[in-house]
Amino acid sequence: MRGISMIRSGVVLAMAAVMALACGSDNAVAPKYQPQVTNTPNVAFSFQATGLQNVDDVVSYNWSASSGDIIIHPSTATSSGTITLRIKDASGAIVYDGDVPPSGDIDLPAATAGSWKVRVELVNYTGTINFALQMQ
């Protein structure tokens, strides 16, 4: 009888551990939103997310740019909150640090080609984000 009780206890503990792992991984992996990112080396980097509601998040990407002549094509619709885009060139110099406007291309200053860093920070953001970095 004691052996059966120990087996049952072991099974219950194993099931609880599996459930905890499953729930924990779902919670840890489940993003607050699903951005669509296209990262084409030496061509363009684009980021799009729609239907965001009160999102706080920071995401970073690396993008390979064989030219330091880049333009930002923004298209956003912000209802509330802020979005900050920070772009660093291959030398680590910040070439852009600001909001993503609703429209209007942004020419970046001449920069160093190589591995660029693209950082998107959302603070209590509600709206739609769409921007692309493109080599000229």
LINGI-V333321 format. One record per residue. SS is DSSP state (2 for helix, 1 for strand, 0 for the rest). PSI is psi in whole degrees, 0 to 359 (999 if undefined). OMEGA is omega in radians with two decimals (* if undefined). Layout:
SS_PSI_OMEGA + SS_PSI_OMEGA
This chain:
0_319_-3.13 + 2_323_3.13 + 2_319_3.12 + 2_318_3.11 + 2_318_3.13 + 2_322_3.10 + 2_314_3.12 + 2_316_3.12 + 2_317_3.12 + 2_318_3.12 + 2_315_3.13 + 2_315_3.12 + 2_318_3.12 + 2_317_3.13 + 2_319_3.12 + 2_320_3.12 + 2_317_3.11 + 2_316_3.13 + 2_319_3.14 + 2_317_3.11 + 2_317_-3.12 + 2_313_3.14 + 2_317_3.13 + 2_317_-3.12 + 2_323_3.10 + 2_315_-3.12 + 2_322_-3.10 + 2_326_-3.05 + 2_328_-3.05 + 0_114_3.13 + 0_161_3.10 + 0_340_3.11 + 0_168_-3.10 + 0_86_3.13 + 0_146_3.03 + 1_115_-3.08 + 1_130_3.02 + 1_121_-3.07 + 1_92_-3.13 + 1_107_-3.11 + 0_138_3.06 + 0_16_3.09 + 0_288_-3.06 + 1_159_3.02 + 1_128_3.10 + 1_150_-3.09 + 1_127_3.12 + 1_136_3.06 + 1_131_-3.09 + 1_156_3.06 + 1_31_-3.14 + 1_141_3.14 + 1_108_3.05 + 1_51_-3.08 + 1_132_2.98 + 1_119_-3.10 + 1_156_3.03 + 1_126_3.08 + 1_148_-3.14 + 1_147_-3.13 + 1_155_2.97 + 1_140_3.12 + 1_131_-3.14 + 1_122_-3.13 + 1_117_-3.12 + 0_359_3.08 + 0_151_3.08 + 0_12_-3.13 + 0_97_-2.99 + 1_149_3.05 + 1_145_3.06 + 1_129_3.04 + 1_99_-3.12 + 1_155_3.00 + 0_95_-3.11 + 0_161_3.04 + 1_95_-3.08 + 1_125_3.05 + 1_319_3.09 + 1_165_-3.14 + 1_189_-3.11 + 1_153_2.98 + 1_128_3.11 + 1_130_3.11 + 1_125_3.09 + 1_126_-3.13 + 1_129_3.07 + 1_139_3.09 + 0_184_-3.06 + 0_336_3.12 + 0_354_-3.11 + 0_0_3.12 + 0_137_3.09 + 1_118_3.14 + 1_345_3.03 + 1_136_3.08 + 1_96_-3.10 + 1_189_-3.13 + 1_171_3.04 + 0_106_-3.06 + 0_165_3.12 + 0_325_-3.12 + 0_177_3.09 + 0_111_-3.13 + 0_147_-3.14 + 1_115_3.06 + 1_128_3.11 + 0_153_3.09 + 0_158_3.09 + 0_137_-3.04 + 0_178_-3.09 + 0_127_3.10 + 0_158_3.12 + 1_216_-3.12 + 1_111_-3.14 + 1_155_3.07 + 1_129_3.12 + 1_121_-3.09 + 1_129_3.12 + 1_123_3.12 + 1_125_3.10 + 1_132_3.10 + 1_112_-3.14 + 1_43_-2.99 + 1_130_3.01 + 1_127_3.13 + 1_204_-3.12 + 1_135_3.14 + 1_136_3.04 + 1_117_3.04 + 1_158_3.08 + 1_141_2.97 + 1_132_-3.10 + 1_135_3.06 + 1_144_3.11 + 0_999_*
